[in-house]
Amino acid sequence: MTPEPTRRHVWVDCSGGYRCPGLVMAWRRAADGWEAQVAVVRGKTVVVQWAPAAALHLVTDDGLDR
């Protein structure tokens, strides 16, 4: 049995109610729960930041396997 690959591509809650595409690079435990270090695409810029786990949403179908 082959294990399902870990999904690391996510949508990240950004300002203005938008979701930006991101890539989880690391995890850490913070005082109020887990945080992920994510590389987030904002326009033509990539920003690396820590985001709370609650702000992340798994990409369920990126359409790349079609």
N, C-alpha and C positions, 0 to 999 in steps of 0.2 A: 504494500500500500504506500503510495507516495503522499507525503503530507502536503496540505494546501499551503502555498507560499504565503508568507506574511505580507499583508498589504501595507505599504508605507506611503502610497500616494493618497493625499487627503485634500479635502476642502477646508479652509481655515476661515472662521468668522473674522471679517475685517470691518473697518469703520464704515458707517453709512448703511449698514445692513447687508453688505455684499459678502460673498464668499470668494476667496482667492485660491487658486491651485497651489498646493504645497507638497513638500517632501519631508517626511519625518527622518531626522538624522540621529537623534538621541532622546533618551528619557531621563527624568530625574524626579525625585520626590520632593515636593515643596510643603510648606506648613499647612496649606489648605488642599492638598491632593497632588496628583501627578501633573507634570508639565512635559511638553515635548519641544525639543529644539527643532524648528522647522525652517526650511528655505521656502519663502513665499514669493510668488511672482506678482508684482504690482506694476502693471503697465509694461515698460521695457526694463524694469529694475528687479533684481532678486535681492530680497532682504532676509537675513538670518535672524531669527528671534525665538524667544521662549514663549510658548502659548499654553494656556491651561487645557487639559484634556477635553474639557467640556466644549471648547471652541473648535474641536476637530471633528470632521465627518468623513468616514471612509468613502473612497471612490468605489462604487459597486460595479460599474461597467464603463471602462474607458474606451471600449470599441477597438482596441488595438489588436485583438486576436481574430478579427474578421477578415 
